[in-house]
């Protein structure tokens, strides 16, 4: 029999009330919900107001979810992981040689495979099962089109997952401008005239090392929050879909520049610079990236924000012995986003909502691929120490990236459904 892991929204919590107070609160809430439902059914404009407001008001978003599901039928991003003992991976490290060693868990001896037997099931009575990835149908959908992944190594992680999934039908030709440059890759599927590309830009905006002598993981960076990184935007006008993401590089020390001056920093340890939060720089970087796409004269494609992918370090911090040894998903009560991850998650969605209406006027569609809730429950999907040989003596576990094959393949099942919509 299938096993179910059920949990609420990743940022919710349970408040216990006395019975009378609970009944009174429930009655008031049901009355309010019924009133809003009737008003929204009579007024599409009012529904649009509540839908847009919910992105900036998390409490409203949580209460409006059931009504939104009614109007929009189903959200594939809210659900449960379901165990399927008969599930097999779409590919292996033998059928897809493009898997980077750092995510090639089976090559480096990961002993368990049960983590590959869980499928994402959207929640709600109106939701069907999430269809399995169909490589042939996907390639038909993108025939004559192009997809660009923009961001850090987790964005590249998803791109490689897609490349491996599609390899069951056709293996592409590497048409990168510089075949040895792994930060900017471009692949062509000749039979479908489909181009798949990845662009390395971990901050999305212009960035330089402020201290070249810093350690690899703690280099002080200058971020120019109002200047986009032209290394990726210069190529975007030719793409039909741009999947954009960023996260972990913002966790390091940074000095923030705007309008040609230093406005503050995060974790820079300089007494003469105003201390700002990580979220300050993160939100403004996405704001600049979205506006840059809107400013491209010939770009009429679709922008998809892939939301924050959580890390799962346990038993210590990432540089102090932390690891991720679990072999199956967890219950929602066992694991939650950290407060700063939650702030980043909400911030990136808020910035996308701001540009949505302007995008419609210019023929540019902005959408969200919300992977965060699903991945909070997958601490078992990371390479841990199975991204290298044991004798290489790598002391830091990888609890940020995802094994290939692994739960990250679900992101491309989400993408498949989004392209069909």
C-alpha positions as CSV (number, residue, x, y, z in Angstrom):
1,X,0.0,0.0,0.0
2,X,1.3,3.5,-0.8
3,X,2.5,5.6,2.1
4,X,1.6,9.3,2.4
5,X,3.4,12.2,3.9
6,X,0.9,14.9,4.7
7,X,1.7,18.4,6.0
8,X,0.5,22.0,5.8
9,X,1.9,25.0,4.0
10,X,5.7,25.2,4.8
11,X,5.3,28.4,6.7
12,X,2.2,27.7,8.7
13,X,1.8,26.9,12.3
14,X,-0.9,25.5,14.6
15,X,-2.6,27.7,17.2
16,X,-4.6,25.9,19.9
17,X,-7.7,27.7,21.1
18,X,-10.3,26.8,23.8
19,X,-13.3,25.1,22.3
20,X,-15.7,28.0,22.6
21,X,-13.2,30.4,21.2
22,X,-12.4,28.0,18.5
23,X,-16.0,27.6,17.4
24,X,-16.6,31.3,17.5
25,X,-13.4,32.0,15.4
26,X,-14.4,29.3,13.0
27,X,-17.9,30.7,12.6
28,X,-16.5,34.2,11.9
29,X,-14.0,32.9,9.5
30,X,-16.5,30.8,7.6
31,X,-18.8,33.8,7.4
32,X,-16.0,36.0,6.1
33,X,-14.9,33.3,3.6
34,X,-18.5,32.9,2.3
35,X,-18.9,36.7,1.9
36,X,-15.6,37.0,0.0
37,X,-16.5,34.0,-2.2
38,X,-19.8,35.5,-3.2
39,X,-18.4,38.9,-3.9
40,X,-15.5,37.5,-5.9
41,X,-17.9,35.4,-8.0
42,X,-19.9,38.5,-8.8
43,X,-16.8,40.6,-9.4
44,X,-13.7,39.2,-11.2
45,X,-11.9,42.5,-10.5
46,X,-12.3,41.9,-6.7
47,X,-11.0,38.4,-7.2
48,X,-8.0,39.8,-9.0
49,X,-7.4,42.2,-6.1
50,X,-7.3,39.4,-3.5
51,X,-5.2,37.2,-5.7
52,X,-2.5,39.9,-6.2
53,X,-2.7,41.1,-2.6
54,X,-2.0,37.6,-1.3
55,X,1.5,37.6,-2.6
56,X,2.5,40.4,-0.3
57,X,0.2,39.4,2.6
58,X,1.1,35.8,3.6
59,X,-1.7,35.6,6.1
60,X,-4.3,36.4,3.4
61,X,-2.6,34.0,1.0
62,X,-3.0,31.1,3.4
63,X,-6.7,31.8,3.9
64,X,-7.5,32.5,0.3
65,X,-5.8,29.3,-0.9
66,X,-8.9,27.1,-0.9
67,X,-10.8,29.7,-2.9
68,X,-8.0,30.2,-5.3
69,X,-7.9,26.4,-5.9
70,X,-11.6,26.5,-6.6
71,X,-11.2,29.2,-9.2
72,X,-7.9,27.8,-10.7
73,X,-8.9,24.1,-10.2
74,X,-5.6,23.0,-8.8
75,X,-2.1,24.1,-7.7
76,X,0.5,21.4,-8.6
77,X,2.9,23.0,-6.2
78,X,1.0,22.1,-3.0
79,X,0.8,18.5,-2.1
80,X,2.5,15.4,-0.6
81,X,5.2,12.9,-1.4
82,X,3.8,9.5,-2.1
83,X,5.9,6.3,-2.0
84,X,5.7,4.2,-5.1
85,X,7.7,0.9,-4.8
86,X,7.5,0.3,-8.6
87,X,8.9,3.7,-9.6
88,X,12.1,3.7,-11.6
89,X,14.3,6.6,-12.6
90,X,14.0,7.9,-16.1
91,X,17.8,7.8,-16.6
92,X,21.0,6.8,-14.9
93,X,24.6,8.0,-14.9
94,X,25.2,5.4,-17.7
95,X,22.4,6.7,-20.0
96,X,23.2,10.4,-19.4
97,X,27.0,11.1,-19.4
98,X,26.4,14.8,-18.9
99,X,25.8,14.5,-15.1
100,X,28.4,16.5,-13.2
101,X,30.3,14.4,-10.8
102,X,29.1,16.6,-7.9
103,X,25.6,15.4,-8.4
104,X,26.4,11.9,-9.7
105,X,25.5,10.2,-6.5
106,X,25.2,6.6,-7.9
107,X,28.6,6.8,-9.6
108,X,30.2,7.6,-6.3
109,X,28.6,4.8,-4.3
110,X,25.4,6.1,-2.7
111,X,24.2,2.8,-1.2
112,X,20.4,3.5,-1.1
113,X,17.9,4.0,-3.9
114,X,14.6,4.3,-2.0
115,X,14.8,8.1,-2.3
116,X,14.1,7.6,-6.1
117,X,10.7,6.0,-5.4
118,X,8.8,9.0,-4.2
119,X,6.4,10.9,-6.4
120,X,4.8,14.3,-5.9
121,X,1.0,14.2,-5.6
122,X,-0.8,17.6,-5.8
123,X,-3.2,18.0,-2.9
124,X,-6.9,18.8,-3.1
125,X,-10.0,17.0,-4.3
126,X,-9.8,18.7,-7.7
127,X,-6.2,17.7,-8.3
128,X,-5.2,14.8,-10.5
129,X,-1.9,13.0,-10.1
130,X,1.1,14.9,-11.5
131,X,1.7,13.2,-14.9
132,X,5.1,11.6,-15.3
133,X,7.6,13.4,-17.6
134,X,7.0,12.6,-21.2
135,X,10.1,13.4,-23.2
136,X,8.6,13.0,-26.6
137,X,5.6,15.2,-25.8
138,X,7.9,17.8,-24.1
139,X,10.0,18.0,-27.3
140,X,6.9,18.5,-29.4
141,X,5.8,21.3,-27.1
142,X,9.1,23.1,-27.5
143,X,9.6,22.4,-31.2
144,X,11.2,25.5,-32.8
145,X,11.6,27.2,-29.4
146,X,14.3,27.8,-26.8
147,X,14.7,27.6,-23.0
148,X,17.4,29.4,-21.0
149,X,18.2,28.6,-17.4
150,X,19.7,31.6,-15.6
151,X,21.2,31.6,-12.1
152,X,23.7,29.6,-10.1
153,X,24.8,25.9,-10.0
154,X,21.3,24.8,-8.8
155,X,19.9,26.3,-12.0
156,X,22.4,24.3,-13.9
157,X,21.4,21.3,-11.8
158,X,17.9,21.6,-13.1
159,X,19.1,22.1,-16.7
160,X,21.1,18.9,-16.5
161,X,18.1,17.1,-15.1
162,X,16.1,18.2,-18.2
163,X,18.9,17.3,-20.6
164,X,19.0,13.8,-19.1
165,X,15.2,13.4,-19.2
166,X,15.1,14.4,-22.8
167,X,18.0,12.1,-23.7
168,X,15.6,9.2,-23.6
169,X,14.3,10.5,-27.0
170,X,17.1,12.5,-28.4
171,X,20.6,13.4,-27.3
172,X,21.5,17.0,-28.2
173,X,24.5,18.6,-30.0
174,X,26.7,20.9,-28.0
175,X,26.6,24.2,-29.8
176,X,28.2,26.3,-27.0
177,X,30.2,29.3,-28.3
178,X,33.1,28.0,-26.1
179,X,32.8,24.2,-25.7
180,X,35.1,24.2,-22.7
181,X,33.2,26.9,-20.8
182,X,30.9,25.1,-18.4
183,X,29.3,28.3,-17.1
184,X,27.6,29.1,-20.4
185,X,26.3,26.0,-22.3
186,X,24.0,25.7,-25.3
187,X,22.5,22.5,-26.7
188,X,20.6,21.9,-29.9
189,X,18.1,19.2,-30.6
190,X,18.3,19.0,-34.4
191,X,15.1,17.0,-35.0
192,X,13.0,19.5,-33.1
193,X,15.0,22.7,-33.7
194,X,14.9,23.2,-29.9
195,X,17.7,25.0,-28.0
196,X,18.5,24.4,-24.3
197,X,21.0,26.7,-22.6
198,X,22.3,27.7,-19.2
199,X,23.8,31.0,-18.2
200,X,25.9,31.3,-15.1
201,X,25.0,34.4,-13.0
202,X,24.7,33.6,-9.3
203,X,23.8,37.2,-8.3
204,X,21.9,38.1,-11.5
205,X,23.4,41.6,-11.2
206,X,26.9,43.0,-11.8
207,X,29.3,41.6,-9.2
208,X,33.0,41.8,-8.4
209,X,35.3,40.5,-5.7
210,X,36.0,43.2,-3.2
211,X,38.6,41.1,-1.6
212,X,40.4,38.7,-4.0
213,X,42.4,37.2,-1.1
214,X,39.3,36.0,0.7
215,X,38.5,32.4,1.2
216,X,36.5,30.6,-1.4
217,X,33.3,30.4,0.6
218,X,33.6,33.8,2.3
219,X,34.8,36.2,-0.4
220,X,33.6,39.7,0.1
221,X,31.7,40.7,-3.0
222,X,30.7,44.1,-4.4
223,X,27.1,43.8,-5.7
224,X,25.8,46.6,-8.0
225,X,22.1,46.1,-7.3
226,X,20.8,48.4,-9.9
227,X,23.0,47.1,-12.7
228,X,22.1,43.8,-14.3
229,X,24.8,41.2,-15.3
230,X,25.0,41.7,-19.1
231,X,26.7,38.3,-19.4
232,X,23.2,36.7,-19.5
233,X,20.8,39.6,-20.5
234,X,22.8,40.1,-23.7
235,X,21.5,36.8,-25.0
236,X,17.9,36.7,-23.8
237,X,16.0,38.3,-26.7
238,X,16.4,35.1,-28.7
239,X,14.8,32.9,-26.0
240,X,11.2,31.9,-25.7
241,X,11.4,30.8,-22.0
242,X,13.7,32.2,-19.3
243,X,13.8,30.2,-16.1
244,X,15.5,32.4,-13.5
245,X,16.7,31.6,-10.0
246,X,19.3,32.5,-7.4
247,X,20.0,31.9,-3.7
248,X,23.1,30.5,-2.0
249,X,25.6,33.0,-3.2
250,X,23.7,35.8,-1.4
251,X,24.6,34.1,1.9
252,X,28.2,35.4,1.8
253,X,29.5,38.8,2.8
254,X,28.5,41.6,0.4
255,X,28.8,45.3,-0.1
256,X,25.7,46.8,-1.8
257,X,26.1,49.6,-4.4
258,X,23.2,51.6,-5.9
259,X,23.3,54.8,-8.0
260,X,27.1,54.7,-7.9
261,X,27.5,54.8,-4.2
262,X,27.7,52.2,-1.3
263,X,24.4,52.0,0.4
264,X,25.2,49.3,2.9
265,X,26.4,45.7,3.3
266,X,25.5,42.3,4.6
267,X,28.0,40.5,6.9
268,X,30.9,42.7,5.7
269,X,32.1,43.5,9.2
270,X,33.0,47.1,8.3
271,X,32.0,49.7,10.9
272,X,31.8,52.6,8.4
273,X,29.2,50.9,6.2
274,X,25.5,50.6,7.2
275,X,24.5,47.0,8.0
276,X,21.6,45.8,5.8
277,X,20.0,42.4,5.5
278,X,20.6,39.7,3.0
279,X,17.0,40.0,1.9
280,X,17.7,43.7,0.9
281,X,20.2,42.7,-1.7
282,X,18.3,39.6,-2.8
283,X,15.1,41.4,-3.5
284,X,16.8,44.2,-5.4
285,X,18.8,41.8,-7.5
286,X,15.5,40.1,-8.7
287,X,13.9,43.5,-9.2
288,X,16.8,44.6,-11.4
289,X,16.7,41.3,-13.3
290,X,13.0,41.4,-14.0
291,X,13.1,45.0,-15.1
292,X,16.1,44.2,-17.4
293,X,14.0,41.5,-19.1
294,X,11.1,44.0,-19.5
295,X,13.5,46.5,-21.0
296,X,14.6,44.2,-23.8
297,X,13.0,45.5,-26.9
298,X,12.7,42.2,-28.8
299,X,12.0,39.9,-25.9
300,X,8.4,38.7,-25.9
301,X,8.9,35.4,-24.1
302,X,7.9,33.9,-20.8
303,X,9.8,34.5,-17.6
304,X,9.5,31.7,-15.0
305,X,10.8,32.3,-11.5
306,X,11.9,29.1,-9.9
307,X,11.6,29.7,-6.2
308,X,14.1,29.1,-3.5
309,X,15.6,25.6,-3.2
310,X,16.2,24.8,0.5
311,X,19.4,23.4,1.9
312,X,19.3,20.6,4.5
313,X,22.3,20.7,6.8
314,X,21.9,18.7,10.0
315,X,24.2,17.8,12.8
316,X,26.1,21.1,12.4
317,X,26.5,24.1,10.0
318,X,27.7,23.6,6.5
319,X,31.3,24.3,7.4
320,X,31.2,22.7,10.9
321,X,30.4,19.1,10.1
322,X,26.8,19.5,8.9
323,X,25.5,16.7,6.6
324,X,22.3,15.3,5.0
325,X,22.2,11.5,5.6
326,X,18.5,10.9,5.4
327,X,17.2,8.3,3.0
328,X,13.5,9.3,2.7
329,X,11.3,12.5,2.8
330,X,10.3,13.9,6.2
331,X,7.1,15.1,7.7
332,X,6.4,18.8,7.6
333,X,6.6,18.9,11.4
334,X,10.2,17.7,11.2
335,X,11.7,20.4,9.0
336,X,10.9,24.0,8.1
337,X,12.6,26.8,6.2
338,X,14.8,29.0,8.3
339,X,13.5,32.5,9.0
340,X,15.9,34.1,6.5
341,X,15.1,31.5,3.8
342,X,11.4,32.3,4.3
343,X,12.2,36.0,3.9
344,X,14.0,35.3,0.6
345,X,11.2,33.1,-0.7
346,X,8.5,35.7,0.0
347,X,10.7,38.5,-1.3
348,X,11.4,37.0,-4.7
349,X,7.7,36.3,-5.3
350,X,6.8,39.8,-4.3
351,X,9.2,41.3,-6.8
352,X,7.7,39.1,-9.6
353,X,4.2,40.2,-8.7
354,X,5.2,43.8,-9.0
355,X,6.3,43.4,-12.7
356,X,3.4,41.1,-13.8
357,X,1.0,43.8,-14.9
358,X,3.7,45.8,-16.8
359,X,4.8,42.5,-18.4
360,X,1.3,41.9,-19.7
361,X,1.3,45.3,-21.4
362,X,4.5,44.5,-23.2
363,X,3.6,40.9,-24.1
364,X,5.9,39.3,-21.5
365,X,4.4,36.8,-19.2
366,X,5.8,36.3,-15.7
367,X,5.0,33.0,-13.8
368,X,6.1,31.2,-10.7
369,X,7.5,27.6,-10.5
370,X,7.1,27.1,-6.8
371,X,9.3,24.2,-5.8
372,X,9.9,25.3,-2.2
373,X,7.2,23.4,-0.4
374,X,7.9,20.2,-2.1
375,X,11.7,20.4,-1.6
376,X,11.5,21.4,2.1
377,X,10.5,17.8,2.7
378,X,13.4,16.2,0.7
379,X,16.6,16.3,2.8
380,X,17.2,12.8,1.4
381,X,17.8,14.1,-2.2
382,X,21.2,15.8,-1.8
383,X,24.6,14.3,-2.7
384,X,25.9,14.6,0.9
385,X,29.4,13.0,0.4
386,X,28.5,11.0,-2.7
387,X,29.7,13.6,-5.2
388,X,33.4,12.6,-5.1
389,X,35.5,9.6,-4.3
390,X,36.2,8.9,-0.6
391,X,40.0,9.3,-1.0
392,X,39.6,12.9,-2.2
393,X,39.1,13.9,1.4
394,X,36.4,16.5,0.8
395,X,35.2,17.6,4.2
396,X,32.2,19.7,3.3
397,X,29.0,17.8,2.6
398,X,26.8,19.0,-0.4
399,X,23.3,19.5,1.1
400,X,22.5,22.3,-1.5
401,X,22.5,20.6,-4.9
402,X,20.4,17.5,-5.8
403,X,21.3,14.0,-6.9
404,X,20.7,13.1,-10.6
405,X,18.5,11.3,-10.9
406,X,16.5,12.5,-7.9
407,X,13.7,14.7,-6.6
408,X,14.9,17.6,-8.7
409,X,13.5,15.8,-11.8
410,X,10.1,16.7,-10.3
411,X,10.9,20.4,-11.1
412,X,10.9,19.5,-14.8
413,X,7.6,17.6,-14.4
414,X,6.3,21.0,-13.0
415,X,7.8,22.7,-16.1
416,X,6.2,20.2,-18.4
417,X,2.8,21.0,-17.0
418,X,3.4,24.7,-17.1
419,X,4.3,24.6,-20.8
420,X,1.1,22.6,-21.5
421,X,-1.0,25.2,-19.7
